[in-house]
Amino acid sequence: MVGFDTIIRGGRVVDGTGSPAYWADLGIRAGRIAEIGDLRGRAAKEVIDAAGKLVAPGHVTQHAHYDVALFWDPYCSNSGENGITTVVNANCGFGVAPVRPQDVERTMEMLATTEQIPVSHQRAALPWDWQTFPEYLDRVEQLPKGVNVLSYLPLNPLLVYVMGVEAAKSRQPNAAEIAEMHRLINEAMDAGAIGISMSVMGEEGNSHIDCDGTPMPTDCLEHDVILEISRALVERGEGVIQLLSHLLIYGDRSVSERMALQARGSGVRLLHNSFMTSEVINTIEEDLAWLDGLRAQGCDIYSSCMVNRGWIEAGLRQLDTAAGQLHAVRRISACNSDEEVLTLLADPDFATAFAEEYSSKGPTNGGNGLEGQSVIAVGEDPALQPYLGRTLGDIAEAEGRHVAQVLIDLGLRSKLALQLKSAQITADDPRLAQRLMTHTAVVTGGSDGGAHTKSFGMGHAPTDIMLWLVREQKLVSVEEMHFHLALKQARSVQIYDRGALLPGFWADILIYDLDDLYFDQSRYEIVHDMPNGDWRRKGKAGGYDYIIVNGVVTHRRDRPTGATPGRLVRVTSDRRATRSANAA
């Protein structure tokens, strides 16, 4: 009998299909699952003892932004150590290709303001030795990777590449420019792009703000133009369109409806963004009825959702997560040093302008605004310690001051040691999370891994959801949960050979004990592992005994092994190969 590279022996297999778990051995050969069953007496180069453990498929996240981080972190932390074995990058229309040399600096600034990936990190890590999207994919393929990587073609860089920055932000593309975009979309798909991505939230109330304070190019596009650009995939007959058009009460999802109807029957899938649970407004039944109505008409549409227990933390220089559209906040973020920030905060005219602007606009992009921010650090000054654990809103009410004045005062008195924590972004009712994420055509997408690293790090989202809904609340079985976190995710982006433990599938595998998983909800951990020794926040979570990517162990008990077996998944070629194999 032919031997195996690895045998995982004696574990309880949760295969990711939703079927009941069972005890079996699992044999891996050439990176794929070769056989499942009783493999006693069979030879293998390596044997992993999984007795008493669950053996399950690696998590898949269909919404990530590790486009830049891949160039210094092959494991895409904190996703990689939390069981995520496959990531989908370049969501919401943001990425680093295609790009002309003269637009590199502007592209970095776009990513810095929309996804909070600092320009200094990009400048230090990215070689910018590509222009076209195929050249970029070739570069990613060369990188050492501890996870599998897929990528959309993001439309904001595409618009700038074809039209130039100023034209892309000031007018609609003409027929010749749309034709060129169609050519480039097909070129990207031929090279292995998963599809195209875009944010079309409009120009009002949109959190995706460019470095000049104006909306991003795709948010300025008319709906008819968006449909015309996307027609390239419809005519091609394959791919995924990731489209952010609506969130709770913001945006206009009629463009998602039109897109789904335009793509109906073509082989193109629409991944609408996004549903979420909320303590303020419950739109779940309305959202699901909308989705079911489109699917009843034959539309191939999924929706992403955010249900995990996340929050935002910020110092004075990261306030864009709580009030990012305010001019006063942008002035703070633009400061080049702490001394410059302190000088600005000490200016009475600035304090007055901040308070007046906040009173007229209020919180502009989540995080519960300033009023809902809890004080979690104030430095060592004994006089400031009584403020710990209180919200800025409570302090403002008790002291009869404007919330912006409280913020500025604490920032000055603490010498910028002030740190704030928002309330949970999503609803804290686990039944709402269960209702939303277990719908047939809804997939979790709350990671946003790789972005916003100064404010949160939610690559651990699958671990959190496992703990919350399976172990703590017992609302979802472990078998169901692994289906929702792996196979369902992979299928949502038209990947057909990952996300389950089945013969022939890639061997992306977790070995763990549910009781050993952990997630510290008190605060994010601050680690100094970014370019030039800079810091980021990440969830303190994990607990997996083994994480295996393409048959190779990448993590043992939260620590990377140094192995980098991850692949760039060139979707078109993989999909064709899978279809051919199935037909045979």
Buried (B, 14 or more C-beta within 10 A) or exposed (E): EEEBBBBBBBBBBBBBBBEEBEEBBBBBBEBBBBBBEEBEEBEBEEBBEBEEBBBBBBBBBBBBBBBBBBBBBBBBBBBBBBBBBBBBBBBBBBBBBBBBEEBBEBBBBBBBBBBBBBBBBBBBBBEBEBBBBBBBBBBBEEBEBBBBBBBBBBBBBBBBBBBBBEBBBEEBBEEEBBEBBBEBBBBBBEBBBBBBBBBBBBEEEBBBBBBEEEBBBBBBBEBEBBBBBBBBBBEBEBBBBBBBBBBBEBBEBEBBBBBBBBBBEBBBBBBBBBBBBBBEEBBBEEBBEBBEEBBEEEBBBBBBBBBBBBBBBBBBBBBBBBBBBBEBBBBBBEBEEEEEBBEBBEEEEBBEBBBEBBEEBEBBBBBBBBBBBBBBBBBEEEEBEEBEEBBBBBBBEEEEBBBBBBBBBBBBBBEBBBBBBBBBBBBEEBEBBBBBBBBEBBBBBBBBBBBBBBBBBBBBBBBBBBBBBBEEEEBBBBBBBBBBBBBBBBBBBBBBBBBBBBEEBBBBBBBBEBEEBEBEBEBBEEBEEBBEEBEBBBBBBBBBBBBBBBBBBBBEEBEBBEBBBBBBBBBBEBBEEBEEEEEE
